[in-house]
Amino acid sequence: MLYYLFVYLKELGLPGAGLFQYISFRAGLAVILSLIMATVIGRKIINLLQRQQIGETIRDLGLEGQMQKKGTPTMGGIIIIASILLPVLLLSKLDNVYVILMIVTTLWMGAIGFVDDYIKVFRKNKEGMAGRFKILGQVGLGVIVALTLWMNSDVVVRETVPSKDASGVTVVKGGTDDLSDNSVKMKDYKAPVTSIPFFKKHIFDYRSLIPVKGESQATWGWLLFVLVVIFVVTAVSNGANMTDGLDGLAAGTSAIIGTTLGIIAYVSSHIDYANYLNIFYIPNSSELVVYMAAFIGATIGFLWYNSFPAQVFMGDTGSLTLGGIIGVFSIMIRVELLLPILCGIFLVENVSVMLQVGYFKYTKRKFGEGRRIFLMAPLHHHYQKKGIVEPKIVTRFWLVGIILAIVTLVTLKVR
């Protein structure tokens, strides 16, 4: 909203109004605004949750300090959602398809998480929403996102077209976003493509996996892309949900991941940087930088109350939303194949639960007694069982997350 106001003020000749044309300025403002909102409205929301007696129900699992958390306000993900959406509504272009999809993602996943938390708190059902309904909601979002990227004409990938100079040497032209400049030859194309890390020829087209040719290949390629989007959204949102078990762990890890995705989105939306790094240049995606800046500010601001000892828990309202945002955002900037590296913490937490459950069931059938790989799953609880204090586990996971983020960024150049 403020963006459009300042565009109008610029037309009237107001000095300084042109600052709102710069992505870097609006992104910086979004970080500051979301940080302030998270800390200011966070206290008010926590007080409201306490008055409504919306507290976490804790099962005694034998973890040190666990029962002391009983009654701590939950559903604090509302703080994160509000701190993301309000700066985005104020500072971004609301007619941008990418921004619209991210707003839909935030509200959609927030609603699923809210219903899950509501059932746990008010219906006293510790299992929350039935798993099949939760999966159905995640699949529904994946379908909406994938079909929009498929059918919306504004969603394209742009690449430079090689040409030859006077000596016959092939050169790649680029350097401006103004296509009226005849010296720059660009090609827009719409395809279910993504970027493969570590490879010079990084473009991977999902249609190449389809054995048939012609129009059928294109259609089936896009349908395969829909399945990929559904898988990414479901896997990452569940991974974030599994990671939300220690004070500050999910919020801090998400902030690290968000910062990395924000950097990639920025270079992907700038033709010079995209050409230099040999990555996709994605027209109209620069507004995603503003969104991710708000995401970073909101998650860091939430740590003000969520760091050890936590004054509020994000609940599924927050964790499912964070995971959904990360999954959809990565799809939009075509880096979903980097998620196993960047979201390594989420991946390990998810895999640890799958291994624990699978091995327990297998040994119970084979030996009549269930056995475990870890002392407890998800993995962070395994370390708790080993006697490592909670803040140290969280800090170490953050450090691993930072290392994975650096490796992810390095892949942009190492090809």
C-alpha positions as MATLAB code, in Angstrom:
seq = 'MLYYLFVYLKELGLPGAGLFQYISFRAGLAVILSLIMATVIGRKIINLLQRQQIGETIRDLGLEGQMQKKGTPTMGGIIIIASILLPVLLLSKLDNVYVILMIVTTLWMGAIGFVDDYIKVFRKNKEGMAGRFKILGQVGLGVIVALTLWMNSDVVVRETVPSKDASGVTVVKGGTDDLSDNSVKMKDYKAPVTSIPFFKKHIFDYRSLIPVKGESQATWGWLLFVLVVIFVVTAVSNGANMTDGLDGLAAGTSAIIGTTLGIIAYVSSHIDYANYLNIFYIPNSSELVVYMAAFIGATIGFLWYNSFPAQVFMGDTGSLTLGGIIGVFSIMIRVELLLPILCGIFLVENVSVMLQVGYFKYTKRKFGEGRRIFLMAPLHHHYQKKGIVEPKIVTRFWLVGIILAIVTLVTLKVR';
ca = [
       0.000    0.000    0.000;
       2.789    2.418    0.898;
       4.517    1.445   -2.331;
       1.622    2.757   -4.412;
       1.335    5.874   -2.248;
       4.974    6.767   -2.796;
       4.723    6.060   -6.517;
       1.968    8.681   -6.605;
       4.007   11.086   -4.455;
       6.967   10.638   -6.789;
       4.790   11.650   -9.723;
       3.911   14.774   -7.753;
       7.613   15.527   -7.381;
       8.032   14.821   -3.641;
      11.790   14.612   -2.897;
      12.871   11.163   -1.679;
       9.668    9.417   -2.773;
      11.648    7.516   -5.389;
      13.358    5.473   -2.661;
      10.391    3.108   -2.702;
      11.333    2.076   -6.231;
      14.437    0.351   -4.867;
      14.074   -3.268   -3.745;
      17.003   -2.926   -1.314;
      15.326    0.000    0.465;
      11.954   -1.706    0.794;
      13.591   -4.982    1.873;
      15.565   -3.197    4.592;
      12.414   -1.418    5.731;
      10.543   -4.751    5.777;
      13.168   -6.312    8.068;
      13.016   -3.399   10.501;
       9.222   -3.184   10.481;
       8.720   -6.932   10.981;
      11.284   -6.984   13.814;
       9.514   -4.141   15.586;
       6.122   -5.708   15.068;
       7.224   -9.122   16.339;
       8.608   -7.638   19.546;
       5.831   -5.097   20.129;
       2.719   -7.072   19.195;
       4.366  -10.257   20.456;
       4.004   -9.164   24.049;
       0.345   -8.276   23.547;
      -0.444  -11.588   21.867;
       1.354  -13.526   24.615;
      -0.713  -11.698   27.236;
      -3.873  -12.534   25.290;
      -2.919  -16.203   25.044;
      -2.251  -16.278   28.789;
      -5.624  -14.702   29.566;
      -7.338  -17.262   27.345;
      -5.311  -20.016   29.059;
      -4.004  -21.251   25.727;
      -1.104  -23.201   27.159;
       1.024  -26.074   25.909;
       0.014  -29.519   27.126;
       3.159  -31.495   27.917;
       3.502  -35.254   28.122;
       6.200  -36.392   30.501;
       8.841  -38.000   28.277;
      11.572  -37.950   30.865;
      13.399  -34.965   29.344;
      15.210  -32.536   31.606;
      13.252  -29.328   32.168;
      10.360  -30.568   30.076;
       7.591  -30.344   32.655;
       8.624  -26.790   33.528;
       7.296  -25.758   30.113;
       3.782  -26.941   30.902;
       1.300  -24.102   30.527;
       3.589  -21.939   28.382;
       1.392  -20.104   25.834;
       1.274  -21.761   22.424;
      -0.092  -20.748   19.002;
       2.557  -18.020   18.964;
       2.870  -18.566   15.227;
       0.212  -15.854   15.002;
       2.988  -13.398   15.898;
       5.125  -14.612   12.997;
       2.256  -14.559   10.495;
       1.162  -11.039   11.436;
       4.752   -9.768   11.420;
       5.239  -11.120    7.900;
       1.964  -10.103    6.305;
       1.627   -6.518    7.500;
       5.037   -5.330    6.188;
       4.425   -7.226    2.939;
       1.022   -5.584    2.481;
       2.556   -2.176    3.161;
       5.763   -2.405    1.147;
       5.351   -4.799   -1.778;
       3.584   -4.706   -5.140;
       0.348   -6.497   -4.396;
      -0.409   -7.228   -8.042;
       2.699   -9.397   -8.335;
       1.831  -13.075   -8.833;
       4.717  -14.253   -6.657;
       3.691  -12.024   -3.752;
       0.073  -13.147   -4.067;
       1.123  -16.810   -3.925;
       3.303  -16.196   -0.860;
       0.443  -14.430    0.931;
      -1.868  -17.335    0.071;
       0.782  -19.794    1.314;
       1.164  -17.930    4.612;
      -2.572  -17.791    5.291;
      -3.245  -21.339    4.043;
      -0.571  -23.052    6.119;
      -1.306  -20.787    9.070;
      -4.942  -21.883    8.963;
      -3.987  -25.583    8.904;
      -1.638  -25.100   11.849;
      -4.191  -23.004   13.744;
      -6.875  -25.691   13.436;
      -4.352  -28.321   14.563;
      -3.414  -26.254   17.627;
      -7.053  -25.439   18.353;
      -7.946  -29.130   18.485;
      -4.997  -29.812   20.807;
      -5.708  -26.941   23.185;
      -9.485  -26.585   23.278;
     -10.599  -30.098   22.361;
      -7.900  -31.569   24.631;
      -6.878  -33.940   21.857;
      -3.093  -34.283   22.033;
      -2.933  -35.742   18.522;
      -4.463  -32.629   16.993;
      -5.834  -32.664   13.460;
      -5.994  -36.087   11.841;
      -2.896  -36.657    9.739;
      -4.871  -37.304    6.547;
      -6.576  -33.900    6.767;
      -3.262  -32.163    7.400;
      -1.716  -33.882    4.383;
      -4.788  -33.032    2.319;
      -4.338  -29.364    3.185;
      -0.664  -29.438    2.216;
      -1.473  -31.213   -1.045;
      -4.150  -28.620   -1.777;
      -1.659  -25.786   -1.395;
       0.845  -27.599   -3.595;
      -1.755  -27.960   -6.337;
      -2.704  -24.264   -6.155;
       0.923  -23.127   -6.330;
       1.897  -25.523   -9.126;
      -1.125  -24.764  -11.314;
      -0.610  -21.024  -10.889;
       3.044  -21.300  -11.925;
       1.943  -23.442  -14.857;
      -0.885  -21.278  -16.155;
      -0.019  -17.705  -15.205;
       1.568  -15.835  -18.106;
       3.720  -13.670  -15.796;
       5.673  -16.698  -14.577;
       8.560  -17.192  -16.989;
      12.290  -17.799  -16.954;
      14.490  -15.487  -19.009;
      17.846  -16.379  -20.469;
      20.387  -14.480  -22.531;
      20.748  -15.486  -26.152;
      24.354  -16.072  -27.265;
      25.526  -14.039  -30.253;
      28.809  -13.640  -32.103;
      31.065  -10.593  -32.146;
      33.022   -9.359  -35.167;
      35.776  -11.923  -34.633;
      33.286  -14.773  -34.573;
      33.647  -15.397  -30.837;
      30.402  -16.353  -29.096;
      29.404  -13.873  -26.383;
      26.491  -13.742  -23.975;
      24.831  -10.370  -23.920;
      23.088   -8.950  -20.918;
      23.296   -6.268  -18.283;
      19.974   -4.496  -18.298;
      16.355   -5.253  -17.647;
      15.264   -2.837  -20.369;
      14.325   -5.021  -23.312;
      13.968   -1.946  -25.513;
      17.765   -1.952  -25.685;
      18.480   -3.773  -28.948;
      21.986   -4.693  -27.798;
      20.511   -7.158  -25.345;
      18.971  -10.324  -26.688;
      16.812  -12.156  -24.214;
      14.491  -15.100  -24.475;
      11.535  -15.720  -22.212;
      10.256  -19.241  -21.940;
       7.759  -21.104  -19.814;
       8.784  -24.568  -18.727;
       8.847  -26.789  -15.622;
      12.561  -26.252  -15.075;
      14.830  -26.051  -12.071;
      18.515  -25.603  -11.330;
      20.870  -28.487  -10.572;
      23.669  -27.618   -8.125;
      27.346  -28.222   -8.980;
      26.744  -28.612  -12.744;
      27.795  -26.029  -15.324;
      24.825  -26.900  -17.485;
      22.503  -26.441  -14.567;
      19.107  -26.352  -16.273;
      16.986  -29.417  -15.601;
      13.638  -29.750  -17.348;
      11.153  -32.085  -15.696;
       9.771  -32.844  -19.148;
      12.996  -34.706  -19.939;
      11.830  -37.472  -17.600;
       8.789  -38.134  -19.781;
       9.517  -40.805  -22.432;
       6.924  -39.561  -24.952;
       7.456  -36.592  -27.295;
       5.400  -33.656  -28.520;
       2.521  -31.956  -26.720;
       1.969  -34.970  -24.506;
       5.488  -34.619  -23.155;
       4.859  -30.974  -22.241;
       1.582  -31.782  -20.492;
       2.945  -34.759  -18.585;
       6.057  -32.750  -17.698;
       3.942  -30.092  -16.048;
       1.902  -32.729  -14.238;
       5.152  -34.165  -12.908;
       6.064  -30.648  -11.780;
       2.773  -30.468   -9.854;
       3.713  -33.668   -7.994;
       7.171  -32.258   -7.226;
       5.639  -29.082   -5.765;
       3.247  -31.130   -3.618;
       6.130  -33.260   -2.342;
       8.326  -30.244   -1.540;
       5.565  -28.365    0.302;
       4.578  -31.438    2.318;
       8.124  -32.546    3.142;
       9.482  -29.147    4.165;
       6.440  -28.131    6.222;
       6.501  -31.451    8.089;
      10.268  -31.102    8.562;
       9.843  -27.690   10.152;
       7.087  -29.128   12.326;
       9.395  -31.925   13.533;
      12.171  -29.424   14.268;
       9.932  -27.351   16.529;
      10.740  -29.125   19.779;
      13.306  -26.951   21.565;
      13.190  -23.272   22.455;
      14.262  -21.208   19.455;
      15.288  -24.158   17.292;
      12.706  -23.911   14.500;
      12.612  -20.108   14.459;
      16.397  -19.713   14.375;
      16.877  -22.423   11.755;
      14.148  -20.880    9.594;
      15.772  -17.438    9.868;
      19.064  -18.893    8.564;
      17.308  -20.663    5.698;
      15.264  -17.556    4.927;
      18.356  -15.364    4.750;
      19.937  -17.749    2.246;
      16.822  -17.906    0.086;
      16.557  -14.119    0.216;
      20.103  -13.765   -1.136;
      19.392  -16.250   -3.934;
      16.122  -14.470   -4.770;
      17.959  -11.150   -4.981;
      20.607  -12.384   -7.421;
      17.985  -14.306   -9.413;
      15.966  -11.111   -9.877;
      18.999   -9.104  -11.108;
      20.061   -9.857  -14.652;
      23.747   -8.989  -14.167;
      24.151  -11.167  -11.086;
      22.173  -14.002  -12.664;
      24.376  -13.942  -15.767;
      27.562  -13.805  -13.719;
      26.564  -16.735  -11.505;
      25.040  -18.696  -14.397;
      21.691  -19.088  -12.646;
      18.116  -18.467  -13.732;
      17.052  -14.876  -14.183;
      13.403  -14.748  -13.116;
      11.491  -11.630  -14.232;
       9.119  -10.007  -11.719;
      10.597  -12.035   -8.843;
      12.315   -9.098   -7.127;
       9.246   -8.570   -4.920;
      10.043  -11.920   -3.301;
      13.063  -10.228   -1.716;
      10.720   -7.878    0.176;
       8.621  -10.828    1.333;
      11.634  -12.811    2.510;
      13.023   -9.753    4.298;
       9.790   -9.606    6.305;
      10.083  -13.361    6.949;
      13.625  -12.940    8.304;
      12.616  -10.052   10.554;
       9.582  -11.933   11.870;
      11.493  -15.110   12.749;
      14.342  -13.231   14.416;
      11.873  -11.006   16.264;
       9.993  -14.078   17.466;
      13.208  -15.309   19.071;
      12.905  -12.367   21.493;
      10.201  -14.380   23.242;
      10.931  -17.889   21.991;
      14.608  -18.218   22.940;
      15.443  -20.250   26.048;
      13.537  -20.182   28.348;
      10.638  -19.643   25.956;
       7.796  -17.319   26.929;
       5.716  -18.593   24.010;
       5.745  -21.537   21.610;
       4.958  -21.117   17.915;
       2.882  -24.298   17.810;
       1.836  -25.871   14.535;
       0.429  -22.470   13.603;
       4.004  -21.280   13.228;
       6.012  -24.372   12.300;
       3.773  -25.534    9.441;
       3.646  -21.968    8.125;
       7.434  -21.579    8.186;
       7.963  -24.867    6.366;
       5.297  -24.121    3.789;
       6.777  -20.698    3.070;
      10.283  -22.102    2.623;
       9.061  -24.882    0.325;
       6.955  -22.644   -1.931;
       9.584  -19.894   -2.024;
      12.277  -22.335   -3.173;
      10.011  -23.608   -5.957;
       9.434  -20.067   -7.217;
      13.124  -19.243   -7.513;
      13.856  -22.687   -8.989;
      16.193  -24.009   -6.294;
      14.129  -26.840   -4.815;
      16.969  -29.299   -5.526;
      19.124  -27.312   -3.093;
      16.712  -27.943   -0.221;
      18.328  -31.218    0.951;
      21.451  -29.139    1.642;
      19.900  -25.871    2.816;
      17.180  -27.538    4.901;
      19.505  -30.260    6.148;
      18.327  -29.753    9.727;
      14.694  -30.300    8.701;
      15.718  -33.307    6.621;
      17.674  -34.990    9.420;
      14.869  -34.390   11.921;
      12.339  -35.917    9.512;
      14.543  -38.881    8.625;
      15.336  -39.595   12.280;
      11.622  -40.012   13.016;
      11.071  -42.190    9.950;
      14.038  -44.425   10.818;
      13.006  -44.689   14.451;
       9.401  -45.640   13.678;
      10.325  -47.959   10.804;
      13.043  -49.786   12.751;
      10.829  -50.110   15.827;
       8.033  -51.726   13.803;
      10.450  -53.998   11.933;
      12.175  -55.302   15.077;
       8.842  -55.761   16.815;
       7.651  -58.023   14.007;
      10.942  -59.905   13.793;
      11.946  -60.213   17.442;
       8.648  -59.564   19.227;
      10.188  -56.521   20.854;
      10.545  -53.063   19.359;
      14.061  -51.635   19.308;
      15.286  -48.093   18.719;
      18.102  -46.497   16.752;
      18.048  -43.248   18.734;
      17.396  -42.740   22.407;
      14.446  -40.631   21.275;
      13.233  -39.037   18.050;
      13.269  -36.410   16.576;
      17.046  -36.128   16.725;
      17.204  -33.106   19.051;
      15.504  -35.162   21.770;
      18.186  -37.847   21.322;
      20.791  -35.324   22.429;
      18.588  -34.216   25.293;
      18.453  -37.836   26.478;
      22.258  -37.883   26.358;
      22.261  -35.089   28.933;
      23.202  -32.119   26.713;
      21.451  -28.964   27.883;
      18.816  -27.471   25.611;
      20.518  -24.131   24.751;
      23.697  -25.944   23.683;
      21.761  -28.287   21.381;
      19.952  -25.351   19.780;
      23.166  -23.369   19.305;
      24.927  -26.333   17.716;
      22.009  -26.956   15.359;
      22.113  -23.267   14.377;
      25.842  -23.561   13.654;
      25.231  -26.592   11.449;
      22.453  -24.648    9.739;
      24.834  -21.747    9.038;
      27.413  -24.133    7.558;
      24.737  -25.677    5.324;
      23.622  -22.194    4.260;
      27.183  -21.276    3.266;
      27.551  -24.517    1.313;
      24.266  -23.735   -0.457;
      25.483  -20.288   -1.509;
      28.826  -21.704   -2.611;
      27.021  -24.066   -4.998;
      25.928  -21.016   -7.007;
      29.537  -20.490   -8.078;
      30.997  -24.002   -7.866;
      29.839  -25.563  -11.129;
];
